[in-house]
Amino acid sequence: MTMQTSGFISKEEFRGSGIGVIFMAFFGTLWAGIGVKGLQGWGFPYVELAVIITGIIIVIGGISLIHASQKMPDQVSEKGTRHLKRIGFRFNMVFIAEGVLIGATVAICNAINQTDLIPGVIAIIVGIHFLPLASLFQIKLYYVTGSLLCLLALITLLVIPRTVMFGEQHIIAQLSLLGFGCALILWTTGIILWINVKNARGLSLDQLHNEDHQG
């Protein structure tokens, strides 16, 4: 998805960051959809439009990074290629483990008739999966993202009532808070990655420009 963005940034790091931003946009929008479901029709269609527009804007940001990476020179050595393959393998393992845990959560909660717990537990699993990715990609931001997702899920499960009345509208408060909260965390992460990578590339280009003049 993304890699360390300090100092010079390579074509592969730039492209990987773009993919990471798209991931944040896509899954953030899915979580926002859960939040919309919890509103039970309140705010229609303005909330839905805001969710869709936000997701599209962040996706465009990720695509712009991928497009820009295509204009950058290939700089990966054979050793670097092996390193990228190891990172890809570990990322796939984390992603598979996340999927297996989510599948098990759904099965167990359905079996014990506790389906209301499914979104919260999934949010905790998603949050935890960011922790090894933070180390793998050397992105400290992922520690914050993962921790916030877990904290939000715990607060939702332990503190927030399942339903509330908003005026005359019946709202599933847990779904709304969890869905929109997770969306906000993921979208914000995507935007920060987008900005950081663009700034890192600008810094790299300035350094190269200065070195050319000095040479």
Number of C-alpha atoms within 10 A of each C-alpha: 19 22 25 20 21 15 11 16 19 20 21 22 22 29 25 20 29 30 21 21 30 27 19 26 29 19 16 27 25 19 24 28 21 20 26 24 16 23 21 14 14 16 10 11 9 10 17 16 11 12 20 16 13 15 23 16 14 24 23 15 22 28 18 15 23 22 14 15 20 13 9 13 10 11 11 14 9 9 9 11 13 12 13 16 12 13 17 14 12 15 18 12 12 16 15 12 14 18 15 11 15 20 12 12 19 17 14 14 15 14 10 8 10 11 14 14 17 16 22 23 20 21 24 20 21 21 24 19 19 22 19 16 23 20 14 17 19 15 19 13 14 22 18 16 22 24 16 19 25 21 15 20 27 17 14 22 18 9 10 15 11 15 14 13 10 12 7 7 12 15 21 20 20 25 26 24 22 27 27 22 21 29 27 18 18 26 25 18 20 26 18 14 24 22 11 15 23 19 14 18 19 14 16 17 14 12 14 13 12 11 10 9 8 7 6
